[in-house]
Amino acid sequence: MNDFLVALQFLTRLPVPAKAVPPDGAAQGRAVLFYPLVGLVVGGLLGIAWWPLSAAPPALAAALLLALWVGLSGGLHLDGLADLGDAWVGGQGDRDRTLAIMKDPCSGPMGVTLLLLVLLVKFAALQVLLEGGHWAPLLLVPLLGRAGLVAALRFLPYVRPGGIGAGPSTHLPRPQAGRVLLACGLVPLLAWGWTGLLLTLLLAAVFLLLRRALMRRLGGVTGDAAGAICELLETLALTLLALAL
């Protein structure tokens, strides 16, 4: 339970008893295994919020649910997406320059543009899904996005000593992480059949492309890059489901 609370405290703004959360590195590493479960909690809250909004116009419901979605995480992963967007363009292919720009707390035009595009696509996909009466993506897409965090820490070395993800990456139980990812990969298949299988394969393929790009540019992953992976996989999953369901 404590490991789950560590994950819940790290990834959301939900209240967690401080005394129940040990701050040691081993707990942070084990907590990574519960990241998808935290996504399921976020999805459950979105599903609960959707129930009273089901009679509202789909566009309004989609906007309110997206605002809640962002608020539950405090924009943590969106911040990483913006930082990576700025650094990827501003870094001009140079590793050290890219890492330096990612540490800048200010968002530049590329980061803001990327945020707007991702939120716009998420909103449009949510509207389509809600118009079709599909509520399961609200529950499961946050899980898939946070499975991307597990994959990032499992399959890429962490390149920033002392960074926000250094402890979780160093102490991550890697064999268990592989089993967690396998279980997460089966979730879309159980929920949507062959469509879910295609979704899992496409998400895995995009993750591999992102991994290749990060290894070439940075030699691994940072906390910002992991957050960007989460956001991009969520956006892709929502888009594919909106097109397929």
C-alpha atoms as an extended CHARMM CRD file, in Angstrom:
* protein
*
       245  EXT
         1         1  MET       CA              0.0000000000        0.0000000000        0.0000000000  PROA      1               0.0000000000
         2         2  ASN       CA              2.8070000000        2.4280000000        0.8280000000  PROA      2               0.0000000000
         3         3  ASP       CA              4.3850000000        1.9150000000       -2.5980000000  PROA      3               0.0000000000
         4         4  PHE       CA              1.0660000000        2.7210000000       -4.2320000000  PROA      4               0.0000000000
         5         5  LEU       CA              0.7550000000        5.8710000000       -2.1150000000  PROA      5               0.0000000000
         6         6  VAL       CA              4.2400000000        6.9530000000       -3.1980000000  PROA      6               0.0000000000
         7         7  ALA       CA              3.1260000000        6.6370000000       -6.8210000000  PROA      7               0.0000000000
         8         8  LEU       CA             -0.1740000000        8.4110000000       -6.1390000000  PROA      8               0.0000000000
         9         9  GLN       CA              1.5750000000       11.3100000000       -4.4000000000  PROA      9               0.0000000000
        10        10  PHE       CA              4.1670000000       11.6650000000       -7.1650000000  PROA      10              0.0000000000
        11        11  LEU       CA              1.8410000000       11.5000000000      -10.1800000000  PROA      11              0.0000000000
        12        12  THR       CA             -1.2830000000       13.2870000000       -8.9200000000  PROA      12              0.0000000000
        13        13  ARG       CA             -2.4760000000       16.1460000000       -6.7470000000  PROA      13              0.0000000000
        14        14  LEU       CA             -4.7590000000       13.8610000000       -4.7620000000  PROA      14              0.0000000000
        15        15  PRO       CA             -4.2840000000       14.1120000000       -0.9700000000  PROA      15              0.0000000000
        16        16  VAL       CA             -2.0540000000       11.3820000000        0.4460000000  PROA      16              0.0000000000
        17        17  PRO       CA             -1.1580000000       10.9160000000        4.1490000000  PROA      17              0.0000000000
        18        18  ALA       CA              2.4640000000       12.0510000000        4.3920000000  PROA      18              0.0000000000
        19        19  LYS       CA              3.2890000000        9.6340000000        7.1800000000  PROA      19              0.0000000000
        20        20  ALA       CA              2.2940000000        6.7220000000        4.9570000000  PROA      20              0.0000000000
        21        21  VAL       CA              4.8310000000        7.6230000000        2.2640000000  PROA      21              0.0000000000
        22        22  PRO       CA              8.4640000000        6.7010000000        2.9900000000  PROA      22              0.0000000000
        23        23  PRO       CA             10.8380000000        8.8500000000        0.9060000000  PROA      23              0.0000000000
        24        24  ASP       CA             13.6120000000        6.2800000000        0.3810000000  PROA      24              0.0000000000
        25        25  GLY       CA             14.8450000000        5.3640000000       -3.1090000000  PROA      25              0.0000000000
        26        26  ALA       CA             13.7520000000        1.7390000000       -2.8840000000  PROA      26              0.0000000000
        27        27  ALA       CA             10.1470000000        2.8060000000       -2.2960000000  PROA      27              0.0000000000
        28        28  GLN       CA             10.3470000000        5.1850000000       -5.2630000000  PROA      28              0.0000000000
        29        29  GLY       CA             11.5570000000        2.3550000000       -7.4810000000  PROA      29              0.0000000000
        30        30  ARG       CA              8.8290000000       -0.0480000000       -6.3610000000  PROA      30              0.0000000000
        31        31  ALA       CA              6.2570000000        2.7290000000       -6.7740000000  PROA      31              0.0000000000
        32        32  VAL       CA              6.9110000000        2.7760000000      -10.5310000000  PROA      32              0.0000000000
        33        33  LEU       CA              5.1820000000       -0.6160000000      -10.7330000000  PROA      33              0.0000000000
        34        34  PHE       CA              1.9990000000        1.1020000000       -9.5260000000  PROA      34              0.0000000000
        35        35  TYR       CA              2.0530000000        3.9670000000      -12.0440000000  PROA      35              0.0000000000
        36        36  PRO       CA             -0.5310000000        2.2670000000      -14.3190000000  PROA      36              0.0000000000
        37        37  LEU       CA             -2.7710000000        1.6960000000      -11.2920000000  PROA      37              0.0000000000
        38        38  VAL       CA             -2.5610000000        5.4120000000      -10.5640000000  PROA      38              0.0000000000
        39        39  GLY       CA             -3.6580000000        5.9320000000      -14.1600000000  PROA      39              0.0000000000
        40        40  LEU       CA             -6.6230000000        3.6930000000      -13.4690000000  PROA      40              0.0000000000
        41        41  VAL       CA             -7.5110000000        5.8470000000      -10.4370000000  PROA      41              0.0000000000
        42        42  VAL       CA             -7.3420000000        8.9540000000      -12.6250000000  PROA      42              0.0000000000
        43        43  GLY       CA             -9.4930000000        7.2130000000      -15.2260000000  PROA      43              0.0000000000
        44        44  GLY       CA            -11.9840000000        6.1570000000      -12.5640000000  PROA      44              0.0000000000
        45        45  LEU       CA            -12.3680000000        9.7450000000      -11.3880000000  PROA      45              0.0000000000
        46        46  LEU       CA            -12.8790000000       10.8610000000      -14.9850000000  PROA      46              0.0000000000
        47        47  GLY       CA            -15.5340000000        8.1900000000      -15.3960000000  PROA      47              0.0000000000
        48        48  ILE       CA            -17.2960000000        9.3580000000      -12.2340000000  PROA      48              0.0000000000
        49        49  ALA       CA            -17.1760000000       12.9520000000      -13.4740000000  PROA      49              0.0000000000
        50        50  TRP       CA            -18.5660000000       11.9090000000      -16.8580000000  PROA      50              0.0000000000
        51        51  TRP       CA            -21.7290000000       10.4600000000      -15.3060000000  PROA      51              0.0000000000
        52        52  PRO       CA            -23.3170000000       13.8280000000      -14.3710000000  PROA      52              0.0000000000
        53        53  LEU       CA            -21.9560000000       15.3430000000      -17.6060000000  PROA      53              0.0000000000
        54        54  SER       CA            -23.4840000000       12.7110000000      -19.8600000000  PROA      54              0.0000000000
        55        55  ALA       CA            -26.4860000000       14.9460000000      -20.5840000000  PROA      55              0.0000000000
        56        56  ALA       CA            -24.3380000000       17.9870000000      -21.3810000000  PROA      56              0.0000000000
        57        57  PRO       CA            -23.2960000000       18.8850000000      -24.9410000000  PROA      57              0.0000000000
        58        58  PRO       CA            -20.3260000000       16.6520000000      -25.8860000000  PROA      58              0.0000000000
        59        59  ALA       CA            -18.0220000000       19.6160000000      -26.5540000000  PROA      59              0.0000000000
        60        60  LEU       CA            -18.6370000000       21.0770000000      -23.1060000000  PROA      60              0.0000000000
        61        61  ALA       CA            -18.3140000000       17.6770000000      -21.4280000000  PROA      61              0.0000000000
        62        62  ALA       CA            -15.0470000000       17.0200000000      -23.2990000000  PROA      62              0.0000000000
        63        63  ALA       CA            -13.6220000000       20.3950000000      -22.2520000000  PROA      63              0.0000000000
        64        64  LEU       CA            -14.5230000000       19.9150000000      -18.5930000000  PROA      64              0.0000000000
        65        65  LEU       CA            -13.2050000000       16.3570000000      -18.4950000000  PROA      65              0.0000000000
        66        66  LEU       CA             -9.9570000000       17.4190000000      -20.1390000000  PROA      66              0.0000000000
        67        67  ALA       CA             -9.5780000000       20.2220000000      -17.5800000000  PROA      67              0.0000000000
        68        68  LEU       CA            -10.1070000000       17.7040000000      -14.7790000000  PROA      68              0.0000000000
        69        69  TRP       CA             -7.6400000000       15.3050000000      -16.4370000000  PROA      69              0.0000000000
        70        70  VAL       CA             -4.9530000000       17.9830000000      -16.4700000000  PROA      70              0.0000000000
        71        71  GLY       CA             -5.7950000000       19.1300000000      -12.9620000000  PROA      71              0.0000000000
        72        72  LEU       CA             -5.5370000000       15.6710000000      -11.4210000000  PROA      72              0.0000000000
        73        73  SER       CA             -1.8720000000       15.4560000000      -12.4290000000  PROA      73              0.0000000000
        74        74  GLY       CA             -1.1480000000       19.1340000000      -11.8490000000  PROA      74              0.0000000000
        75        75  GLY       CA              0.0260000000       19.3640000000      -15.4580000000  PROA      75              0.0000000000
        76        76  LEU       CA              3.0980000000       17.3190000000      -14.5210000000  PROA      76              0.0000000000
        77        77  HSD       CA              3.4140000000       15.4820000000      -17.8250000000  PROA      77              0.0000000000
        78        78  LEU       CA              2.3800000000       18.4800000000      -19.9060000000  PROA      78              0.0000000000
        79        79  ASP       CA              5.2360000000       20.4080000000      -18.3240000000  PROA      79              0.0000000000
        80        80  GLY       CA              7.6230000000       17.6920000000      -19.4560000000  PROA      80              0.0000000000
        81        81  LEU       CA              6.1420000000       17.7490000000      -22.9530000000  PROA      81              0.0000000000
        82        82  ALA       CA              6.6300000000       21.5180000000      -23.2420000000  PROA      82              0.0000000000
        83        83  ASP       CA             10.1860000000       21.3450000000      -21.9280000000  PROA      83              0.0000000000
        84        84  LEU       CA             11.1050000000       18.5750000000      -24.3440000000  PROA      84              0.0000000000
        85        85  GLY       CA              9.5020000000       20.4000000000      -27.2740000000  PROA      85              0.0000000000
        86        86  ASP       CA             11.5060000000       23.5440000000      -26.5930000000  PROA      86              0.0000000000
        87        87  ALA       CA             14.7230000000       21.6180000000      -26.0120000000  PROA      87              0.0000000000
        88        88  TRP       CA             14.3430000000       19.3600000000      -29.0380000000  PROA      88              0.0000000000
        89        89  VAL       CA             14.1060000000       22.2810000000      -31.4290000000  PROA      89              0.0000000000
        90        90  GLY       CA             16.3670000000       24.6970000000      -29.5710000000  PROA      90              0.0000000000
        91        91  GLY       CA             18.9910000000       22.0440000000      -28.9160000000  PROA      91              0.0000000000
        92        92  GLN       CA             19.7270000000       21.8270000000      -32.6370000000  PROA      92              0.0000000000
        93        93  GLY       CA             20.8560000000       18.2250000000      -32.3390000000  PROA      93              0.0000000000
        94        94  ASP       CA             23.3520000000       18.8810000000      -29.5440000000  PROA      94              0.0000000000
        95        95  ARG       CA             22.9430000000       16.7300000000      -26.4260000000  PROA      95              0.0000000000
        96        96  ASP       CA             24.3060000000       19.1570000000      -23.8520000000  PROA      96              0.0000000000
        97        97  ARG       CA             22.3740000000       22.0860000000      -25.2760000000  PROA      97              0.0000000000
        98        98  THR       CA             19.1720000000       20.0360000000      -25.3060000000  PROA      98              0.0000000000
        99        99  LEU       CA             19.5970000000       19.0310000000      -21.6610000000  PROA      99              0.0000000000
       100       100  ALA       CA             20.3800000000       22.6160000000      -20.6710000000  PROA      100             0.0000000000
       101       101  ILE       CA             17.2360000000       23.9860000000      -22.3340000000  PROA      101             0.0000000000
       102       102  MET       CA             15.0950000000       21.3500000000      -20.6240000000  PROA      102             0.0000000000
       103       103  LYS       CA             16.2030000000       22.7210000000      -17.2470000000  PROA      103             0.0000000000
       104       104  ASP       CA             14.9310000000       26.2050000000      -18.1320000000  PROA      104             0.0000000000
       105       105  PRO       CA             11.6100000000       26.7030000000      -16.2630000000  PROA      105             0.0000000000
       106       106  CYS       CA             10.3020000000       29.0750000000      -18.9530000000  PROA      106             0.0000000000
       107       107  SER       CA              8.3250000000       27.7510000000      -21.9150000000  PROA      107             0.0000000000
       108       108  GLY       CA              9.2600000000       28.9450000000      -25.3890000000  PROA      108             0.0000000000
       109       109  PRO       CA              7.0690000000       29.1290000000      -28.5080000000  PROA      109             0.0000000000
       110       110  MET       CA              7.7250000000       25.5320000000      -29.5600000000  PROA      110             0.0000000000
       111       111  GLY       CA              6.7460000000       24.1760000000      -26.1560000000  PROA      111             0.0000000000
       112       112  VAL       CA              3.5630000000       26.2440000000      -26.0580000000  PROA      112             0.0000000000
       113       113  THR       CA              2.6720000000       25.2430000000      -29.6130000000  PROA      113             0.0000000000
       114       114  LEU       CA              3.1590000000       21.5660000000      -28.8260000000  PROA      114             0.0000000000
       115       115  LEU       CA              0.9910000000       21.8710000000      -25.6900000000  PROA      115             0.0000000000
       116       116  LEU       CA             -1.8080000000       23.5490000000      -27.6400000000  PROA      116             0.0000000000
       117       117  LEU       CA             -1.7250000000       20.9040000000      -30.3690000000  PROA      117             0.0000000000
       118       118  VAL       CA             -1.7850000000       17.9900000000      -27.9290000000  PROA      118             0.0000000000
       119       119  LEU       CA             -4.6340000000       19.4820000000      -25.8850000000  PROA      119             0.0000000000
       120       120  LEU       CA             -6.5750000000       20.3000000000      -29.0610000000  PROA      120             0.0000000000
       121       121  VAL       CA             -6.2680000000       16.7430000000      -30.3740000000  PROA      121             0.0000000000
       122       122  LYS       CA             -7.2140000000       15.3010000000      -26.9920000000  PROA      122             0.0000000000
       123       123  PHE       CA            -10.2740000000       17.5610000000      -26.8150000000  PROA      123             0.0000000000
       124       124  ALA       CA            -11.4170000000       16.6360000000      -30.3190000000  PROA      124             0.0000000000
       125       125  ALA       CA            -10.9230000000       12.9120000000      -29.6880000000  PROA      125             0.0000000000
       126       126  LEU       CA            -12.7790000000       13.0970000000      -26.3790000000  PROA      126             0.0000000000
       127       127  GLN       CA            -15.6770000000       14.8870000000      -28.0530000000  PROA      127             0.0000000000
       128       128  VAL       CA            -15.9510000000       12.1810000000      -30.7180000000  PROA      128             0.0000000000
       129       129  LEU       CA            -15.8160000000        9.4040000000      -28.1230000000  PROA      129             0.0000000000
       130       130  LEU       CA            -18.4270000000       11.0420000000      -25.8910000000  PROA      130             0.0000000000
       131       131  GLU       CA            -20.7490000000       11.6420000000      -28.8480000000  PROA      131             0.0000000000
       132       132  GLY       CA            -20.5540000000        7.9070000000      -29.5230000000  PROA      132             0.0000000000
       133       133  GLY       CA            -21.2540000000        7.0290000000      -25.8850000000  PROA      133             0.0000000000
       134       134  HSD       CA            -17.8340000000        5.4410000000      -25.3770000000  PROA      134             0.0000000000
       135       135  TRP       CA            -16.7950000000        5.8310000000      -21.7390000000  PROA      135             0.0000000000
       136       136  ALA       CA            -14.1710000000        3.0620000000      -21.4480000000  PROA      136             0.0000000000
       137       137  PRO       CA            -11.3670000000        5.1960000000      -22.9800000000  PROA      137             0.0000000000
       138       138  LEU       CA            -11.7770000000        7.6340000000      -20.0840000000  PROA      138             0.0000000000
       139       139  LEU       CA            -10.9920000000        4.7900000000      -17.7140000000  PROA      139             0.0000000000
       140       140  LEU       CA             -8.1980000000        3.0340000000      -19.6180000000  PROA      140             0.0000000000
       141       141  VAL       CA             -6.2560000000        5.6420000000      -21.6050000000  PROA      141             0.0000000000
       142       142  PRO       CA             -4.7000000000        7.1840000000      -18.4530000000  PROA      142             0.0000000000
       143       143  LEU       CA             -3.5110000000        3.6880000000      -17.5370000000  PROA      143             0.0000000000
       144       144  LEU       CA             -1.8860000000        3.2660000000      -20.9610000000  PROA      144             0.0000000000
       145       145  GLY       CA             -0.1690000000        6.6310000000      -20.7260000000  PROA      145             0.0000000000
       146       146  ARG       CA              1.3660000000        5.7990000000      -17.3660000000  PROA      146             0.0000000000
       147       147  ALA       CA              2.4170000000        2.4100000000      -18.6730000000  PROA      147             0.0000000000
       148       148  GLY       CA              4.5380000000        4.5430000000      -21.0120000000  PROA      148             0.0000000000
       149       149  LEU       CA              6.2790000000        5.9690000000      -17.9440000000  PROA      149             0.0000000000
       150       150  VAL       CA              7.0890000000        2.4530000000      -16.7700000000  PROA      150             0.0000000000
       151       151  ALA       CA              8.4200000000        1.5550000000      -20.2220000000  PROA      151             0.0000000000
       152       152  ALA       CA             10.5480000000        4.7120000000      -20.3630000000  PROA      152             0.0000000000
       153       153  LEU       CA             12.2080000000        3.9710000000      -17.0230000000  PROA      153             0.0000000000
       154       154  ARG       CA             12.5200000000        0.2710000000      -17.8450000000  PROA      154             0.0000000000
       155       155  PHE       CA             14.0130000000        0.4810000000      -21.3320000000  PROA      155             0.0000000000
       156       156  LEU       CA             16.0000000000        3.7250000000      -21.3100000000  PROA      156             0.0000000000
       157       157  PRO       CA             18.8960000000        4.7210000000      -19.0400000000  PROA      157             0.0000000000
       158       158  TYR       CA             18.3060000000        7.8150000000      -16.9310000000  PROA      158             0.0000000000
       159       159  VAL       CA             20.7630000000       10.5020000000      -17.9960000000  PROA      159             0.0000000000
       160       160  ARG       CA             20.3570000000       13.2930000000      -15.4610000000  PROA      160             0.0000000000
       161       161  PRO       CA             21.9320000000       12.4430000000      -12.0700000000  PROA      161             0.0000000000
       162       162  GLY       CA             19.8390000000       13.8500000000       -9.2490000000  PROA      162             0.0000000000
       163       163  GLY       CA             16.8560000000       14.4200000000      -11.5190000000  PROA      163             0.0000000000
       164       164  ILE       CA             13.2710000000       13.7900000000      -10.5190000000  PROA      164             0.0000000000
       165       165  GLY       CA             13.3160000000       10.3210000000      -12.0700000000  PROA      165             0.0000000000
       166       166  ALA       CA             16.7770000000        9.2590000000      -10.9240000000  PROA      166             0.0000000000
       167       167  GLY       CA             15.5650000000        7.4440000000       -7.8130000000  PROA      167             0.0000000000
       168       168  PRO       CA             12.6850000000        5.6020000000       -9.4840000000  PROA      168             0.0000000000
       169       169  SER       CA             14.8990000000        4.6090000000      -12.4220000000  PROA      169             0.0000000000
       170       170  THR       CA             17.8080000000        3.4060000000      -10.2870000000  PROA      170             0.0000000000
       171       171  HSD       CA             15.7020000000        1.3020000000       -7.9400000000  PROA      171             0.0000000000
       172       172  LEU       CA             13.1020000000        0.0480000000      -10.4220000000  PROA      172             0.0000000000
       173       173  PRO       CA             12.5990000000       -3.7470000000      -10.1520000000  PROA      173             0.0000000000
       174       174  ARG       CA             13.0440000000       -4.4250000000      -13.8530000000  PROA      174             0.0000000000
       175       175  PRO       CA             11.7020000000       -8.0080000000      -14.1040000000  PROA      175             0.0000000000
       176       176  GLN       CA              8.4990000000       -6.9550000000      -12.3360000000  PROA      176             0.0000000000
       177       177  ALA       CA              8.2560000000       -3.8910000000      -14.5710000000  PROA      177             0.0000000000
       178       178  GLY       CA              8.2750000000       -6.1560000000      -17.6180000000  PROA      178             0.0000000000
       179       179  ARG       CA              5.3740000000       -8.1520000000      -16.2010000000  PROA      179             0.0000000000
       180       180  VAL       CA              3.4450000000       -4.9550000000      -15.4340000000  PROA      180             0.0000000000
       181       181  LEU       CA              3.8970000000       -3.8030000000      -19.0290000000  PROA      181             0.0000000000
       182       182  LEU       CA              2.7320000000       -7.1570000000      -20.3570000000  PROA      182             0.0000000000
       183       183  ALA       CA             -0.4200000000       -6.9150000000      -18.2330000000  PROA      183             0.0000000000
       184       184  CYS       CA             -1.0350000000       -3.3560000000      -19.4230000000  PROA      184             0.0000000000
       185       185  GLY       CA             -0.6270000000       -4.4760000000      -23.0220000000  PROA      185             0.0000000000
       186       186  LEU       CA             -3.4130000000       -7.0050000000      -22.5650000000  PROA      186             0.0000000000
       187       187  VAL       CA             -5.8790000000       -4.4260000000      -21.2400000000  PROA      187             0.0000000000
       188       188  PRO       CA             -6.8400000000       -2.9490000000      -24.6490000000  PROA      188             0.0000000000
       189       189  LEU       CA             -7.2490000000       -6.4440000000      -26.0820000000  PROA      189             0.0000000000
       190       190  LEU       CA             -9.6800000000       -7.3530000000      -23.3090000000  PROA      190             0.0000000000
       191       191  ALA       CA            -11.5540000000       -4.0710000000      -23.6600000000  PROA      191             0.0000000000
       192       192  TRP       CA            -11.7820000000       -3.6890000000      -27.4540000000  PROA      192             0.0000000000
       193       193  GLY       CA            -10.7690000000       -7.0220000000      -29.0060000000  PROA      193             0.0000000000
       194       194  TRP       CA             -8.8710000000       -6.7810000000      -32.2950000000  PROA      194             0.0000000000
       195       195  THR       CA             -9.0790000000       -3.0020000000      -32.1990000000  PROA      195             0.0000000000
       196       196  GLY       CA             -7.4000000000       -3.1260000000      -28.8070000000  PROA      196             0.0000000000
       197       197  LEU       CA             -4.6740000000       -5.4250000000      -30.1200000000  PROA      197             0.0000000000
       198       198  LEU       CA             -3.9640000000       -3.0050000000      -32.9670000000  PROA      198             0.0000000000
       199       199  LEU       CA             -3.8830000000       -0.1540000000      -30.4620000000  PROA      199             0.0000000000
       200       200  THR       CA             -1.3340000000       -1.9600000000      -28.2910000000  PROA      200             0.0000000000
       201       201  LEU       CA              0.8860000000       -2.7100000000      -31.2840000000  PROA      201             0.0000000000
       202       202  LEU       CA              0.7650000000        0.8930000000      -32.5200000000  PROA      202             0.0000000000
       203       203  LEU       CA              1.5130000000        2.2950000000      -29.0590000000  PROA      203             0.0000000000
       204       204  ALA       CA              4.4570000000       -0.0890000000      -28.7610000000  PROA      204             0.0000000000
       205       205  ALA       CA              5.7300000000        0.9400000000      -32.1930000000  PROA      205             0.0000000000
       206       206  VAL       CA              5.5080000000        4.6510000000      -31.3670000000  PROA      206             0.0000000000
       207       207  PHE       CA              7.2670000000        4.0690000000      -28.0460000000  PROA      207             0.0000000000
       208       208  LEU       CA             10.1110000000        2.3350000000      -29.8840000000  PROA      208             0.0000000000
       209       209  LEU       CA             10.4090000000        5.2800000000      -32.2680000000  PROA      209             0.0000000000
       210       210  LEU       CA             10.4970000000        7.7130000000      -29.3460000000  PROA      210             0.0000000000
       211       211  ARG       CA             13.0550000000        5.5340000000      -27.5790000000  PROA      211             0.0000000000
       212       212  ARG       CA             15.2570000000        5.5110000000      -30.6720000000  PROA      212             0.0000000000
       213       213  ALA       CA             15.0610000000        9.2920000000      -31.0040000000  PROA      213             0.0000000000
       214       214  LEU       CA             15.8620000000        9.8570000000      -27.3170000000  PROA      214             0.0000000000
       215       215  MET       CA             18.7910000000        7.4570000000      -27.3900000000  PROA      215             0.0000000000
       216       216  ARG       CA             20.2380000000        9.2230000000      -30.4280000000  PROA      216             0.0000000000
       217       217  ARG       CA             19.8250000000       12.7230000000      -29.0110000000  PROA      217             0.0000000000
       218       218  LEU       CA             20.2700000000       12.2380000000      -25.2310000000  PROA      218             0.0000000000
       219       219  GLY       CA             21.5600000000        8.7170000000      -24.7480000000  PROA      219             0.0000000000
       220       220  GLY       CA             18.5760000000        7.9620000000      -22.5310000000  PROA      220             0.0000000000
       221       221  VAL       CA             15.6280000000        9.5670000000      -20.8090000000  PROA      221             0.0000000000
       222       222  THR       CA             14.9330000000       12.4130000000      -18.3840000000  PROA      222             0.0000000000
       223       223  GLY       CA             11.8820000000       13.1240000000      -16.2550000000  PROA      223             0.0000000000
       224       224  ASP       CA             10.6560000000       15.6350000000      -18.8290000000  PROA      224             0.0000000000
       225       225  ALA       CA             11.0900000000       13.1250000000      -21.6480000000  PROA      225             0.0000000000
       226       226  ALA       CA              9.2190000000       10.4420000000      -19.6960000000  PROA      226             0.0000000000
       227       227  GLY       CA              6.3430000000       12.8660000000      -19.1080000000  PROA      227             0.0000000000
       228       228  ALA       CA              6.2910000000       13.7020000000      -22.8050000000  PROA      228             0.0000000000
       229       229  ILE       CA              6.0670000000        9.9930000000      -23.6420000000  PROA      229             0.0000000000
       230       230  CYS       CA              3.0650000000        9.6750000000      -21.3360000000  PROA      230             0.0000000000
       231       231  GLU       CA              1.2710000000       12.6030000000      -22.9930000000  PROA      231             0.0000000000
       232       232  LEU       CA              2.0420000000       11.5130000000      -26.5410000000  PROA      232             0.0000000000
       233       233  LEU       CA              0.8840000000        7.9370000000      -25.9410000000  PROA      233             0.0000000000
       234       234  GLU       CA             -2.3330000000        9.1570000000      -24.3090000000  PROA      234             0.0000000000
       235       235  THR       CA             -3.0040000000       11.4450000000      -27.2610000000  PROA      235             0.0000000000
       236       236  LEU       CA             -2.3150000000        8.6830000000      -29.7580000000  PROA      236             0.0000000000
       237       237  ALA       CA             -4.5390000000        6.2230000000      -27.8930000000  PROA      237             0.0000000000
       238       238  LEU       CA             -7.4560000000        8.6620000000      -27.7280000000  PROA      238             0.0000000000
       239       239  THR       CA             -7.0840000000        9.5160000000      -31.4090000000  PROA      239             0.0000000000
       240       240  LEU       CA             -6.9710000000        5.9090000000      -32.5730000000  PROA      240             0.0000000000
       241       241  LEU       CA             -9.9640000000        4.9660000000      -30.4370000000  PROA      241             0.0000000000
       242       242  ALA       CA            -11.9290000000        7.9530000000      -31.6800000000  PROA      242             0.0000000000
       243       243  LEU       CA            -11.2500000000        6.8320000000      -35.2470000000  PROA      243             0.0000000000
       244       244  ALA       CA            -11.9210000000        3.1310000000      -34.6560000000  PROA      244             0.0000000000
       245       245  LEU       CA            -14.8530000000        2.9320000000      -32.2230000000  PROA      245             0.0000000000
